[in-house]
């Protein structure tokens, strides 16, 4: 089996699977932010007891898995484009939800309006918290992974997938719950909820490590790409790949 040659510096080329991964990333992000918050779940776990969480927490970490894969295989620049695509998708979805909720309901639909508002009627604080937390956490995740890849010389993939997620999810969870619920929850409740969500989200990354290894190895062979961000500009406000 031929070894994939590490790619360093700037490049411009077409990839077979990048667009598919980008689309999957945006879909997971939108679904976890629109469908997930509609339900608060509770599980009784052995040794732990009852754990209450937003259902979206089961699926949102998948977006970080995609972020790790994009950065590891294609580099920070192409993951940056994916983050902006997801950010734009979230803005449009939030705007569409606001319009749908506030449009006058037909007379025969009046009894269903409350359900629509419950599912899609997020407050401006929730929307703002989601946007800021996702943008900041995703870029933190990608930056840490790209830098760790150079530091580890491409070895020990698990250290950077887990390490970057620990940082990214910490930024994401801290910003989201602080912006969304400061003044609504007590400080103790805020810390408890944030830590619970953080542990659940990062735990997914650990569990998914074997799958991440397989996907990354398969993509590197298929794309003949193993990108190192040695000459990359880490400015998050550009779409340059």
C-alpha positions as protocol buffer text, in pm:
chain_id: "A"
residue {
  index: 1
  type: UNK
  ca { x: 0 y: 0 z: 0 }
}
residue {
  index: 2
  type: UNK
  ca { x: 148 y: 334 z: -105 }
}
residue {
  index: 3
  type: UNK
  ca { x: 187 y: 592 z: 167 }
}
residue {
  index: 4
  type: UNK
  ca { x: 3 y: 921 z: 135 }
}
residue {
  index: 5
  type: UNK
  ca { x: 250 y: 1204 z: 88 }
}
residue {
  index: 6
  type: UNK
  ca { x: 206 y: 1492 z: 334 }
}
residue {
  index: 7
  type: UNK
  ca { x: 109 y: 1815 z: 164 }
}
residue {
  index: 8
  type: UNK
  ca { x: 238 y: 2143 z: 306 }
}
residue {
  index: 9
  type: UNK
  ca { x: 168 y: 2504 z: 224 }
}
residue {
  index: 10
  type: UNK
  ca { x: -82 y: 2647 z: -21 }
}
residue {
  index: 11
  type: UNK
  ca { x: -254 y: 2437 z: -284 }
}
residue {
  index: 12
  type: UNK
  ca { x: -538 y: 2451 z: -531 }
}
residue {
  index: 13
  type: UNK
  ca { x: -697 y: 2130 z: -643 }
}
residue {
  index: 14
  type: UNK
  ca { x: -1028 y: 1945 z: -669 }
}
residue {
  index: 15
  type: UNK
  ca { x: -1131 y: 1670 z: -429 }
}
residue {
  index: 16
  type: UNK
  ca { x: -1365 y: 1376 z: -475 }
}
residue {
  index: 17
  type: UNK
  ca { x: -1541 y: 1380 z: -140 }
}
residue {
  index: 18
  type: UNK
  ca { x: -1496 y: 1725 z: 17 }
}
residue {
  index: 19
  type: UNK
  ca { x: -1833 y: 1853 z: -109 }
}
residue {
  index: 20
  type: UNK
  ca { x: -2014 y: 1551 z: 35 }
}
residue {
  index: 21
  type: UNK
  ca { x: -1853 y: 1595 z: 376 }
}
residue {
  index: 22
  type: UNK
  ca { x: -1929 y: 1967 z: 367 }
}
residue {
  index: 23
  type: UNK
  ca { x: -2296 y: 1896 z: 292 }
}
residue {
  index: 24
  type: UNK
  ca { x: -2317 y: 1633 z: 566 }
}
residue {
  index: 25
  type: UNK
  ca { x: -2156 y: 1875 z: 812 }
}
residue {
  index: 26
  type: UNK
  ca { x: -2415 y: 2147 z: 740 }
}
residue {
  index: 27
  type: UNK
  ca { x: -2707 y: 1901 z: 756 }
}
residue {
  index: 28
  type: UNK
  ca { x: -2599 y: 1765 z: 1095 }
}
residue {
  index: 29
  type: UNK
  ca { x: -2548 y: 2117 z: 1225 }
}
residue {
  index: 30
  type: UNK
  ca { x: -2889 y: 2239 z: 1114 }
}
residue {
  index: 31
  type: UNK
  ca { x: -3075 y: 1932 z: 1236 }
}
residue {
  index: 32
  type: UNK
  ca { x: -2906 y: 1931 z: 1577 }
}
residue {
  index: 33
  type: UNK
  ca { x: -2984 y: 2301 z: 1625 }
}
residue {
  index: 34
  type: UNK
  ca { x: -3341 y: 2297 z: 1491 }
}
residue {
  index: 35
  type: UNK
  ca { x: -3474 y: 1953 z: 1585 }
}
residue {
  index: 36
  type: UNK
  ca { x: -3260 y: 1876 z: 1890 }
}
residue {
  index: 37
  type: UNK
  ca { x: -3368 y: 2167 z: 2115 }
}
residue {
  index: 38
  type: UNK
  ca { x: -3735 y: 2069 z: 2073 }
}
residue {
  index: 39
  type: UNK
  ca { x: -3708 y: 1807 z: 2348 }
}
residue {
  index: 40
  type: UNK
  ca { x: -3550 y: 1778 z: 2690 }
}
residue {
  index: 41
  type: UNK
  ca { x: -3469 y: 1414 z: 2761 }
}
residue {
  index: 42
  type: UNK
  ca { x: -3389 y: 1229 z: 3082 }
}
residue {
  index: 43
  type: UNK
  ca { x: -3209 y: 898 z: 3121 }
}
residue {
  index: 44
  type: UNK
  ca { x: -3153 y: 691 z: 3435 }
}
residue {
  index: 45
  type: UNK
  ca { x: -2796 y: 565 z: 3414 }
}
residue {
  index: 46
  type: UNK
  ca { x: -2634 y: 303 z: 3637 }
}
residue {
  index: 47
  type: UNK
  ca { x: -2404 y: 452 z: 3903 }
}
residue {
  index: 48
  type: UNK
  ca { x: -2484 y: 802 z: 3777 }
}
residue {
  index: 49
  type: UNK
  ca { x: -2858 y: 837 z: 3832 }
}
residue {
  index: 50
  type: UNK
  ca { x: -3089 y: 1063 z: 3635 }
}
residue {
  index: 51
  type: UNK
  ca { x: -2927 y: 1275 z: 3367 }
}
residue {
  index: 52
  type: UNK
  ca { x: -3129 y: 1550 z: 3201 }
}
residue {
  index: 53
  type: UNK
  ca { x: -3013 y: 1696 z: 2870 }
}
residue {
  index: 54
  type: UNK
  ca { x: -3129 y: 1855 z: 2547 }
}
residue {
  index: 55
  type: UNK
  ca { x: -3182 y: 1587 z: 2287 }
}
residue {
  index: 56
  type: UNK
  ca { x: -2965 y: 1774 z: 2040 }
}
residue {
  index: 57
  type: UNK
  ca { x: -2657 y: 1697 z: 2249 }
}
residue {
  index: 58
  type: UNK
  ca { x: -2664 y: 1343 z: 2110 }
}
residue {
  index: 59
  type: UNK
  ca { x: -2610 y: 1469 z: 1757 }
}
residue {
  index: 60
  type: UNK
  ca { x: -2438 y: 1810 z: 1770 }
}
residue {
  index: 61
  type: UNK
  ca { x: -2097 y: 1655 z: 1854 }
}
residue {
  index: 62
  type: UNK
  ca { x: -2107 y: 1484 z: 1514 }
}
residue {
  index: 63
  type: UNK
  ca { x: -2043 y: 1827 z: 1363 }
}
residue {
  index: 64
  type: UNK
  ca { x: -1715 y: 1839 z: 1558 }
}
residue {
  index: 65
  type: UNK
  ca { x: -1631 y: 1495 z: 1425 }
}
residue {
  index: 66
  type: UNK
  ca { x: -1675 y: 1629 z: 1072 }
}
residue {
  index: 67
  type: UNK
  ca { x: -1468 y: 1935 z: 1165 }
}
residue {
  index: 68
  type: UNK
  ca { x: -1184 y: 1711 z: 1283 }
}
residue {
  index: 69
  type: UNK
  ca { x: -1196 y: 1508 z: 964 }
}
residue {
  index: 70
  type: UNK
  ca { x: -1200 y: 1816 z: 741 }
}
residue {
  index: 71
  type: UNK
  ca { x: -905 y: 1978 z: 917 }
}
residue {
  index: 72
  type: UNK
  ca { x: -701 y: 1658 z: 945 }
}
residue {
  index: 73
  type: UNK
  ca { x: -738 y: 1561 z: 580 }
}
residue {
  index: 74
  type: UNK
  ca { x: -795 y: 1888 z: 392 }
}
residue {
  index: 75
  type: UNK
  ca { x: -651 y: 2150 z: 627 }
}
residue {
  index: 76
  type: UNK
  ca { x: -774 y: 2449 z: 825 }
}
residue {
  index: 77
  type: UNK
  ca { x: -855 y: 2655 z: 516 }
}
residue {
  index: 78
  type: UNK
  ca { x: -1115 y: 2416 z: 376 }
}
residue {
  index: 79
  type: UNK
  ca { x: -1263 y: 2352 z: 720 }
}
residue {
  index: 80
  type: UNK
  ca { x: -1292 y: 2731 z: 758 }
}
residue {
  index: 81
  type: UNK
  ca { x: -1510 y: 2737 z: 447 }
}
residue {
  index: 82
  type: UNK
  ca { x: -1726 y: 2463 z: 594 }
}
residue {
  index: 83
  type: UNK
  ca { x: -1769 y: 2656 z: 920 }
}
residue {
  index: 84
  type: UNK
  ca { x: -1882 y: 2965 z: 729 }
}
residue {
  index: 85
  type: UNK
  ca { x: -2123 y: 2753 z: 522 }
}
residue {
  index: 86
  type: UNK
  ca { x: -2270 y: 2614 z: 844 }
}
residue {
  index: 87
  type: UNK
  ca { x: -2284 y: 2960 z: 999 }
}
residue {
  index: 88
  type: UNK
  ca { x: -2471 y: 3095 z: 698 }
}
residue {
  index: 89
  type: UNK
  ca { x: -2709 y: 2799 z: 709 }
}
residue {
  index: 90
  type: UNK
  ca { x: -2784 y: 2864 z: 1077 }
}
residue {
  index: 91
  type: UNK
  ca { x: -2857 y: 3231 z: 1010 }
}
residue {
  index: 92
  type: UNK
  ca { x: -3100 y: 3148 z: 731 }
}
residue {
  index: 93
  type: UNK
  ca { x: -3267 y: 2871 z: 934 }
}
residue {
  index: 94
  type: UNK
  ca { x: -3310 y: 3108 z: 1229 }
}
residue {
  index: 95
  type: UNK
  ca { x: -3459 y: 3376 z: 1005 }
}
residue {
  index: 96
  type: UNK
  ca { x: -3692 y: 3127 z: 838 }
}
residue {
  index: 97
  type: UNK
  ca { x: -3806 y: 2994 z: 1176 }
}
residue {
  index: 98
  type: UNK
  ca { x: -3881 y: 3349 z: 1293 }
}
residue {
  index: 99
  type: UNK
  ca { x: -4086 y: 3422 z: 979 }
}
residue {
  index: 100
  type: UNK
  ca { x: -4279 y: 3093 z: 1002 }
}
residue {
  index: 101
  type: UNK
  ca { x: -4363 y: 3147 z: 1370 }
}
residue {
  index: 102
  type: UNK
  ca { x: -4480 y: 3507 z: 1321 }
}
residue {
  index: 103
  type: UNK
  ca { x: -4684 y: 3460 z: 1004 }
}
residue {
  index: 104
  type: UNK
  ca { x: -5059 y: 3483 z: 1083 }
}
residue {
  index: 105
  type: UNK
  ca { x: -5201 y: 3135 z: 1119 }
}
residue {
  index: 106
  type: UNK
  ca { x: -5501 y: 3025 z: 915 }
}
residue {
  index: 107
  type: UNK
  ca { x: -5821 y: 2982 z: 1122 }
}
residue {
  index: 108
  type: UNK
  ca { x: -5807 y: 2602 z: 1099 }
}
residue {
  index: 109
  type: UNK
  ca { x: -5441 y: 2610 z: 1211 }
}
residue {
  index: 110
  type: UNK
  ca { x: -5487 y: 2818 z: 1525 }
}
residue {
  index: 111
  type: UNK
  ca { x: -5488 y: 2518 z: 1759 }
}
residue {
  index: 112
  type: UNK
  ca { x: -5146 y: 2413 z: 1625 }
}
residue {
  index: 113
  type: UNK
  ca { x: -4978 y: 2753 z: 1654 }
}
residue {
  index: 114
  type: UNK
  ca { x: -4865 y: 2691 z: 2012 }
}
residue {
  index: 115
  type: UNK
  ca { x: -4682 y: 2374 z: 1905 }
}
residue {
  index: 116
  type: UNK
  ca { x: -4506 y: 2561 z: 1624 }
}
residue {
  index: 117
  type: UNK
  ca { x: -4397 y: 2833 z: 1865 }
}
residue {
  index: 118
  type: UNK
  ca { x: -4276 y: 2574 z: 2115 }
}
residue {
  index: 119
  type: UNK
  ca { x: -4056 y: 2398 z: 1859 }
}
residue {
  index: 120
  type: UNK
  ca { x: -3931 y: 2687 z: 1645 }
}
residue {
  index: 121
  type: UNK
  ca { x: -3991 y: 2997 z: 1857 }
}
residue {
  index: 122
  type: UNK
  ca { x: -3645 y: 3034 z: 2008 }
}
residue {
  index: 123
  type: UNK
  ca { x: -3574 y: 3367 z: 2175 }
}
residue {
  index: 124
  type: UNK
  ca { x: -3316 y: 3606 z: 2030 }
}
residue {
  index: 125
  type: UNK
  ca { x: -3080 y: 3506 z: 2312 }
}
residue {
  index: 126
  type: UNK
  ca { x: -3092 y: 3137 z: 2215 }
}
residue {
  index: 127
  type: UNK
  ca { x: -3032 y: 3219 z: 1849 }
}
residue {
  index: 128
  type: UNK
  ca { x: -2745 y: 3456 z: 1931 }
}
residue {
  index: 129
  type: UNK
  ca { x: -2594 y: 3204 z: 2173 }
}
residue {
  index: 130
  type: UNK
  ca { x: -2610 y: 2926 z: 1912 }
}
residue {
  index: 131
  type: UNK
  ca { x: -2445 y: 3135 z: 1643 }
}
residue {
  index: 132
  type: UNK
  ca { x: -2167 y: 3277 z: 1859 }
}
residue {
  index: 133
  type: UNK
  ca { x: -2095 y: 2945 z: 2032 }
}
residue {
  index: 134
  type: UNK
  ca { x: -2085 y: 2743 z: 1710 }
}
residue {
  index: 135
  type: UNK
  ca { x: -1863 y: 2992 z: 1526 }
}
residue {
  index: 136
  type: UNK
  ca { x: -1616 y: 3033 z: 1813 }
}
residue {
  index: 137
  type: UNK
  ca { x: -1606 y: 2667 z: 1914 }
}
residue {
  index: 138
  type: UNK
  ca { x: -1563 y: 2538 z: 1561 }
}
residue {
  index: 139
  type: UNK
  ca { x: -1274 y: 2767 z: 1482 }
}
residue {
  index: 140
  type: UNK
  ca { x: -1108 y: 2690 z: 1816 }
}
residue {
  index: 141
  type: UNK
  ca { x: -1142 y: 2318 z: 1740 }
}
residue {
  index: 142
  type: UNK
  ca { x: -994 y: 2348 z: 1392 }
}
residue {
  index: 143
  type: UNK
  ca { x: -710 y: 2577 z: 1501 }
}
residue {
  index: 144
  type: UNK
  ca { x: -600 y: 2347 z: 1784 }
}
residue {
  index: 145
  type: UNK
  ca { x: -612 y: 2036 z: 1564 }
}
residue {
  index: 146
  type: UNK
  ca { x: -415 y: 2200 z: 1282 }
}
residue {
  index: 147
  type: UNK
  ca { x: -145 y: 2323 z: 1522 }
}
residue {
  index: 148
  type: UNK
  ca { x: -128 y: 1990 z: 1705 }
}
residue {
  index: 149
  type: UNK
  ca { x: -85 y: 1806 z: 1375 }
}
residue {
  index: 150
  type: UNK
  ca { x: 229 y: 2006 z: 1304 }
}
residue {
  index: 151
  type: UNK
  ca { x: 350 y: 1963 z: 1663 }
}
residue {
  index: 152
  type: UNK
  ca { x: 299 y: 1585 z: 1659 }
}
residue {
  index: 153
  type: UNK
  ca { x: 426 y: 1554 z: 1299 }
}
residue {
  index: 154
  type: UNK
  ca { x: 105 y: 1379 z: 1200 }
}
residue {
  index: 155
  type: UNK
  ca { x: 135 y: 1104 z: 1461 }
}
residue {
  index: 156
  type: UNK
  ca { x: -108 y: 1008 z: 1735 }
}
residue {
  index: 157
  type: UNK
  ca { x: -428 y: 1123 z: 1566 }
}
residue {
  index: 158
  type: UNK
  ca { x: -633 y: 1056 z: 1880 }
}
residue {
  index: 159
  type: UNK
  ca { x: -444 y: 1320 z: 2077 }
}
residue {
  index: 160
  type: UNK
  ca { x: -548 y: 1598 z: 1841 }
}
residue {
  index: 161
  type: UNK
  ca { x: -904 y: 1483 z: 1769 }
}
residue {
  index: 162
  type: UNK
  ca { x: -979 y: 1454 z: 2140 }
}
residue {
  index: 163
  type: UNK
  ca { x: -759 y: 1747 z: 2242 }
}
residue {
  index: 164
  type: UNK
  ca { x: -912 y: 1985 z: 1987 }
}
residue {
  index: 165
  type: UNK
  ca { x: -1263 y: 1877 z: 2082 }
}
residue {
  index: 166
  type: UNK
  ca { x: -1191 y: 1936 z: 2450 }
}
residue {
  index: 167
  type: UNK
  ca { x: -1100 y: 2295 z: 2365 }
}
residue {
  index: 168
  type: UNK
  ca { x: -1368 y: 2355 z: 2103 }
}
residue {
  index: 169
  type: UNK
  ca { x: -1654 y: 2210 z: 2306 }
}
residue {
  index: 170
  type: UNK
  ca { x: -1540 y: 2403 z: 2615 }
}
residue {
  index: 171
  type: UNK
  ca { x: -1557 y: 2728 z: 2420 }
}
residue {
  index: 172
  type: UNK
  ca { x: -1889 y: 2626 z: 2263 }
}
residue {
  index: 173
  type: UNK
  ca { x: -2064 y: 2513 z: 2581 }
}
residue {
  index: 174
  type: UNK
  ca { x: -1934 y: 2800 z: 2795 }
}
residue {
  index: 175
  type: UNK
  ca { x: -2042 y: 3067 z: 2547 }
}
residue {
  index: 176
  type: UNK
  ca { x: -2380 y: 2911 z: 2467 }
}
residue {
  index: 177
  type: UNK
  ca { x: -2507 y: 2865 z: 2821 }
}
residue {
  index: 178
  type: UNK
  ca { x: -2362 y: 3194 z: 2944 }
}
residue {
  index: 179
  type: UNK
  ca { x: -2521 y: 3398 z: 2664 }
}
residue {
  index: 180
  type: UNK
  ca { x: -2848 y: 3206 z: 2662 }
}
residue {
  index: 181
  type: UNK
  ca { x: -2917 y: 3166 z: 3033 }
}
residue {
  index: 182
  type: UNK
  ca { x: -2716 y: 3423 z: 3230 }
}
residue {
  index: 183
  type: UNK
  ca { x: -2960 y: 3588 z: 3470 }
}
residue {
  index: 184
  type: UNK
  ca { x: -3217 y: 3313 z: 3412 }
}
residue {
  index: 185
  type: UNK
  ca { x: -3029 y: 3032 z: 3587 }
}
residue {
  index: 186
  type: UNK
  ca { x: -2833 y: 3067 z: 3906 }
}
residue {
  index: 187
  type: UNK
  ca { x: -2455 y: 3047 z: 3877 }
}
residue {
  index: 188
  type: UNK
  ca { x: -2460 y: 2700 z: 4030 }
}
residue {
  index: 189
  type: UNK
  ca { x: -2723 y: 2578 z: 3782 }
}
residue {
  index: 190
  type: UNK
  ca { x: -2534 y: 2737 z: 3493 }
}
residue {
  index: 191
  type: UNK
  ca { x: -2209 y: 2565 z: 3589 }
}
residue {
  index: 192
  type: UNK
  ca { x: -2381 y: 2229 z: 3641 }
}
residue {
  index: 193
  type: UNK
  ca { x: -2565 y: 2236 z: 3308 }
}
residue {
  index: 194
  type: UNK
  ca { x: -2256 y: 2356 z: 3119 }
}
residue {
  index: 195
  type: UNK
  ca { x: -2033 y: 2086 z: 3267 }
}
residue {
  index: 196
  type: UNK
  ca { x: -2293 y: 1813 z: 3205 }
}
residue {
  index: 197
  type: UNK
  ca { x: -2331 y: 1908 z: 2838 }
}
residue {
  index: 198
  type: UNK
  ca { x: -1954 y: 1943 z: 2802 }
}
residue {
  index: 199
  type: UNK
  ca { x: -1886 y: 1596 z: 2939 }
}
residue {
  index: 200
  type: UNK
  ca { x: -2156 y: 1439 z: 2720 }
}
residue {
  index: 201
  type: UNK
  ca { x: -2031 y: 1614 z: 2405 }
}
residue {
  index: 202
  type: UNK
  ca { x: -1663 y: 1537 z: 2454 }
}
residue {
  index: 203
  type: UNK
  ca { x: -1746 y: 1182 z: 2557 }
}
residue {
  index: 204
  type: UNK
  ca { x: -1885 y: 1128 z: 2207 }
}
residue {
  index: 205
  type: UNK
  ca { x: -1547 y: 1215 z: 2058 }
}
residue {
  index: 206
  type: UNK
  ca { x: -1374 y: 951 z: 2267 }
}
residue {
  index: 207
  type: UNK
  ca { x: -1631 y: 686 z: 2173 }
}
residue {
  index: 208
  type: UNK
  ca { x: -1609 y: 780 z: 1804 }
}
residue {
  index: 209
  type: UNK
  ca { x: -1227 y: 765 z: 1789 }
}
residue {
  index: 210
  type: UNK
  ca { x: -1208 y: 428 z: 1605 }
}
residue {
  index: 211
  type: UNK
  ca { x: -1460 y: 555 z: 1346 }
}
residue {
  index: 212
  type: UNK
  ca { x: -1262 y: 877 z: 1306 }
}
residue {
  index: 213
  type: UNK
  ca { x: -942 y: 680 z: 1243 }
}
residue {
  index: 214
  type: UNK
  ca { x: -1111 y: 472 z: 973 }
}
residue {
  index: 215
  type: UNK
  ca { x: -1271 y: 767 z: 795 }
}
residue {
  index: 216
  type: UNK
  ca { x: -954 y: 977 z: 804 }
}
residue {
  index: 217
  type: UNK
  ca { x: -735 y: 694 z: 673 }
}
residue {
  index: 218
  type: UNK
  ca { x: -984 y: 613 z: 397 }
}
residue {
  index: 219
  type: UNK
  ca { x: -1012 y: 975 z: 285 }
}
residue {
  index: 220
  type: UNK
  ca { x: -638 y: 1032 z: 286 }
}
residue {
  index: 221
  type: UNK
  ca { x: -592 y: 735 z: 54 }
}
residue {
  index: 222
  type: UNK
  ca { x: -886 y: 825 z: -169 }
}
residue {
  index: 223
  type: UNK
  ca { x: -792 y: 1192 z: -199 }
}
residue {
  index: 224
  type: UNK
  ca { x: -415 y: 1138 z: -188 }
}
residue {
  index: 225
  type: UNK
  ca { x: -410 y: 1422 z: 63 }
}
residue {
  index: 226
  type: UNK
  ca { x: -265 y: 1469 z: 410 }
}
residue {
  index: 227
  type: UNK
  ca { x: -251 y: 1844 z: 456 }
}
residue {
  index: 228
  type: UNK
  ca { x: -25 y: 2028 z: 700 }
}
residue {
  index: 229
  type: UNK
  ca { x: -107 y: 2392 z: 778 }
}
residue {
  index: 230
  type: UNK
  ca { x: 253 y: 2513 z: 787 }
}
residue {
  index: 231
  type: UNK
  ca { x: 191 y: 2821 z: 572 }
}
residue {
  index: 232
  type: UNK
  ca { x: -176 y: 2874 z: 650 }
}
residue {
  index: 233
  type: UNK
  ca { x: -329 y: 3204 z: 756 }
}
residue {
  index: 234
  type: UNK
  ca { x: -552 y: 3125 z: 1053 }
}
residue {
  index: 235
  type: UNK
  ca { x: -757 y: 3439 z: 1008 }
}
residue {
  index: 236
  type: UNK
  ca { x: -1117 y: 3316 z: 1056 }
}
residue {
  index: 237
  type: UNK
  ca { x: -1262 y: 3605 z: 853 }
}
residue {
  index: 238
  type: UNK
  ca { x: -1152 y: 3489 z: 511 }
}
residue {
  index: 239
  type: UNK
  ca { x: -1281 y: 3218 z: 281 }
}
residue {
  index: 240
  type: UNK
  ca { x: -944 y: 3153 z: 119 }
}
residue {
  index: 241
  type: UNK
  ca { x: -865 y: 2782 z: 115 }
}
